[in-house]
């Protein structure tokens, strides 16, 4: 996958975040509050509603890697999935987006 900066600022220095369907890989930057915010900054289309881990509208497959949550979701996503509205990468990740 090609490396690219987010479309709204310089590249970050954190773990790689790959959007598998979009063919885009970017470096995480803490100025983004969540993987959802990074996807939006990169113009990667994503469904969402609450941004706090309540509704699970943003739940999608985590193809590889690990994430942490802030805030913690009320209910965890299904095994192998991630709630990108409140997740940050703990290591390089590949998302089904």
C-alpha positions in Angstrom: 0.0 0.0 0.0 1.3 3.5 -0.7 2.2 5.8 2.2 0.4 9.1 2.2 -0.1 12.0 4.7 -3.5 12.7 5.9 -5.2 15.2 3.6 -5.4 17.7 6.5 -1.8 18.1 7.7 1.7 16.6 7.9 2.3 12.9 8.4 2.4 11.7 12.0 5.2 9.7 13.6 3.1 6.9 15.2 2.2 3.4 14.1 1.1 2.7 10.6 -2.7 2.7 10.0 -3.7 0.9 6.8 -7.1 1.3 5.2 -7.2 -2.0 3.3 -10.1 -1.2 0.9 -8.9 2.3 0.2 -5.3 1.2 -0.5 -4.0 3.9 1.8 -1.4 3.7 4.7 -0.7 6.7 6.9 1.3 7.2 10.1 -0.8 7.8 13.2 -0.7 11.3 14.8 -2.1 11.9 18.3 -3.7 15.1 17.0 -6.5 12.8 15.8 -8.6 11.7 18.7 -9.6 8.4 17.1 -9.1 6.2 14.1 -12.4 7.6 12.9 -11.0 11.1 12.9 -7.9 9.9 11.0 -10.1 8.2 8.4 -12.1 11.5 8.0 -8.8 13.4 7.6 -7.8 11.0 4.9 -11.2 11.2 3.1 -11.8 7.5 3.7 -15.6 7.0 3.8 -16.8 5.5 7.1 -20.1 5.1 8.9 -20.5 6.4 12.4 -23.1 8.0 14.7 -22.1 8.5 18.3 -18.3 8.9 18.5 -18.3 7.4 22.0 -18.5 3.6 21.6 -22.2 3.4 22.3 -24.0 2.7 19.0 -21.5 0.3 17.2 -22.3 1.9 13.8 -18.6 2.3 13.2 -17.7 -1.3 14.0 -15.6 -2.9 11.4 -13.0 -5.7 11.0 -9.6 -5.2 12.5 -7.5 -7.2 9.9 -4.3 -7.0 12.0 -2.8 -5.1 14.9 -4.2 -3.9 18.2 -6.0 -0.9 19.5 -6.8 0.8 22.8 -10.0 2.6 23.6 -10.6 6.1 25.0 -13.3 6.3 26.1 -13.9 2.6 26.8 -17.0 1.4 24.8 -20.1 0.4 26.8 -19.9 -3.0 25.2 -16.8 -4.3 23.3 -17.0 -5.0 19.6 -17.3 -8.6 18.3 -14.1 -10.6 18.3 -11.8 -9.4 15.5 -13.6 -6.1 15.2 -12.9 -2.5 16.3 -15.0 0.5 17.1 -13.0 3.2 15.3 -14.9 6.1 16.8 -13.1 5.7 20.1 -10.0 3.6 19.2 -6.4 4.5 18.8 -3.7 2.2 17.4 -1.5 0.5 20.0 0.7 -0.9 17.1 0.4 -0.9 13.3 -3.1 -1.8 12.3 -4.9 -2.8 9.1 -8.6 -1.8 9.0 -11.3 -3.1 6.7 -12.0 0.3 5.2 
